[in-house]
Amino acid sequence: MVVTCEDVWREISNYLEEDLDPALKLAMEEHFAQCAHCSSVREGMRNVIELYGDKAMFPLPAGFYPRLHDRLADHVEGKRISRRAWLLGVAVTGALAASAAFATALDRFAPQPRSEMSQPARRLSQRLVAIVDGGKMFHVPGCPFMHGKYHMVTPEEAVREVTPLAPVACPKRCGVPGKFRLI
């Protein structure tokens, strides 16, 4: 009769209690001789039965059960927050809510522009350069060496407009061809 590891695991309790058919017991013993894993399972089960079967177990220290109960409750339910920590959390939340309400109240009293034209100016795009009309140089807006009318373009458009020759930067290096110094 051939016995697999699963068969051994299913019948190990009956084997240790000697409540098996003699043919199955012999097949299991042959399997134990060949399988180290099943042999260690058998020895481990024998040790457990021996420990629990012995009535001379040591007594537990006083107060063990309440401590065990508290630790299990902490593990299952999570640690409880103390009252002081709870009150501190409520106080911090209240302070944040009060400061948000105060900031909102102050914002209401700020003067609002009357028309859309009186809105504050928005900054120009950060990626613009100035090209003087008819010129072959590009400048950073506000460069003192710009003379005449100019228009604002992106660096890519500046390269396209100035490309017939080569793009030339301002002599005072306010813009560098290929590596634009942006506002």
Secondary structure in CASP SS format (residue, H / E / C, confidence):
PFRMAT SS
TARGET T0000
AUTHOR 0000-0000-0000
METHOD secondary structure of the structure
MODEL  1
M C 1.00
V C 1.00
V C 1.00
T C 1.00
C H 1.00
E H 1.00
D H 1.00
V H 1.00
W H 1.00
R H 1.00
E H 1.00
I H 1.00
S H 1.00
N H 1.00
Y H 1.00
L H 1.00
E C 1.00
E C 1.00
D C 1.00
L C 1.00
D C 1.00
P H 1.00
A H 1.00
L H 1.00
K H 1.00
L H 1.00
A H 1.00
M H 1.00
E H 1.00
E H 1.00
H H 1.00
F H 1.00
A H 1.00
Q H 1.00
C C 1.00
A H 1.00
H H 1.00
C H 1.00
S H 1.00
S H 1.00
V H 1.00
R H 1.00
E H 1.00
G H 1.00
M H 1.00
R H 1.00
N H 1.00
V H 1.00
I H 1.00
E H 1.00
L H 1.00
Y H 1.00
G H 1.00
D C 1.00
K C 1.00
A C 1.00
M C 1.00
F C 1.00
P C 1.00
L C 1.00
P C 1.00
A C 1.00
G C 1.00
F H 1.00
Y H 1.00
P H 1.00
R H 1.00
L H 1.00
H H 1.00
D H 1.00
R H 1.00
L H 1.00
A H 1.00
D H 1.00
H H 1.00
V H 1.00
E H 1.00
G C 1.00
K C 1.00
R C 1.00
I C 1.00
S C 1.00
R H 1.00
R H 1.00
A H 1.00
W H 1.00
L H 1.00
L H 1.00
G H 1.00
V H 1.00
A H 1.00
V H 1.00
T H 1.00
G H 1.00
A H 1.00
L H 1.00
A H 1.00
A H 1.00
S H 1.00
A H 1.00
A H 1.00
F H 1.00
A H 1.00
T H 1.00
A H 1.00
L H 1.00
D H 1.00
R H 1.00
F C 1.00
A C 1.00
P C 1.00
Q C 1.00
P C 1.00
R C 1.00
S C 1.00
E H 1.00
M H 1.00
S H 1.00
Q C 1.00
P C 1.00
A C 1.00
R C 1.00
R C 1.00
L C 1.00
S C 1.00
Q C 1.00
R C 1.00
L C 1.00
V E 1.00
A E 1.00
I E 1.00
V E 1.00
D C 1.00
G C 1.00
G C 1.00
K C 1.00
M E 1.00
F E 1.00
H E 1.00
V C 1.00
P C 1.00
G C 1.00
C C 1.00
P C 1.00
F C 1.00
M C 1.00
H C 1.00
G C 1.00
K C 1.00
Y E 1.00
H E 1.00
M E 1.00
V E 1.00
T C 1.00
P H 1.00
E H 1.00
E H 1.00
A H 1.00
V H 1.00
R H 1.00
E H 1.00
V H 1.00
T C 1.00
P C 1.00
L C 1.00
A C 1.00
P C 1.00
V E 1.00
A E 1.00
C C 1.00
P C 1.00
K C 1.00
R C 1.00
C C 1.00
G C 1.00
V E 1.00
P C 1.00
G C 1.00
K E 1.00
F C 1.00
R C 1.00
L C 1.00
I C 1.00
END
